[in-house]
Amino acid sequence: MTISINLWILRNKQYDGIALYCINLFQEVIVQNPEIQFQLLLPMNYEENFFDFPNVKQFKIFPPLRHPLLYLLWLEIFLPIFFLIVKTDLFIGADGMLSLLSPIKQIPIIYDLNFHHFPEVMDRKNRWFYNLFFPKYAKKAYQIITISNFCKQDIALTYKIDLKDIHVVYANANIIGEILDEDIKNSIKKQYANGFDYFFFVGSLLPRKNLTNQILAFLKFKEKTNSNYKLLISGNSLWGANEILKTIQENNFNNDIIFLGRLKDTELKNVLGAAFALCYASKFEGFGIPIVESFLSGVPVITSNTSSMPEIANNAAVLVNPDNIDDIAEAMNLLYIDDSLRKELILKGLVRAKDFSWTNNAQSFSKIISSS
């Protein structure tokens, strides 16, 4: 059996999110299936050795595509011709995109439908492309893979796809968290938070991440407790920065909110591991990787009662309404005053984290492709 996988997603060199999912998942899938020949379609700027295995052939495609019209050119002209020259039994669209003109079996990985629910975060041309073509890809697909049962239900309902044709292959942590000893935690607090305890938020700073409400909740927590706690924020971009900065400047606690920018993995591991709690009250997530990373780090989690987050957290987190600032603030206060609850959540999180592993995820994926 020969399987081709489109890995356009690796054109961006700051690997996170979907790119790390693909790297970790497909490394394990390739190792688990030595009898399958994998053909990886990689961007021209790919130089790493993530997939140097005996049963892998690598094809570098022309320069990274950044425009929907070029997507269509590649998908509907180049790809069908490629499949005539380089035979394949199954095509995996790791970015969710398929060739509508090619007759071979195709499986997209559709991570979530945030572009459907929050179209305002995309520019006009990409919004047009995703909302026009992803329903077509879902209909074209032989099977669909997604990353949570929430997304499975969402795709089935939104695109009118039979649930039996959608399969869940979970994600896992991008950083391997560990429980830090108290001396290391204190050192990290001194380095990043002036020696004080802190709540931590990490993620791409998009509007759906709900950062403004989480900041306002933190300010209410500060007013109620008069504590020295900080709020540390890490992200690779700052969408809506003016609104967030205005929120901080209009209050008296701007010295207690610290923007760290994008952290390297080693830094992120330390800052997360020393946190009092993760605050991840996003409006919408397909999975919510920081939840699992916090569990592995022995850090209690506050997260939302919406989309996939209750599924991933299970019973190991404090769930809040992301639209209710008082609800988020009360969750912060609850962990502040109830140390026994913190300890209980830490233990539950460590147990829940065991349900996610790349080995198990790859086994789920392998079952899908073996039946194709």
FENCORTA-V994999 format. One line per field, one symbol per residue. burial: b if it has 16 or more other ideal C-beta (glycine too) atoms within 10 Angstrom, else e. Layout:
burial: ???
This chain:
burial: eebbbbbbbbbeeebebbbbbbbbbbebbbeebeebbbbbbbbeebeeebbeeeebeeeebeeebeebeebbebbeeebeebbeeeebebbbbbbbbbbeebebbbbbbbbbbbbbeeeebeeeebbebbeebbbebbebbebbbbbbebbbebbbeebebeeeebbebbbbbbbebeebeeeebeebbeebbeeebbbbbbbebbebbbbbbbbbbbbbbbeeeeeebbbbbbbeebebeeebeebbeebebeebbeebeebeeebbbbbbbbbbbbbbbbbbbbbbbbbbbbbbbbbbbbbbbbbbbbbbbeebbbbbebeebebbbbbbbebbeeeeebeebbebbeebbeebebeebbeebbebbeee
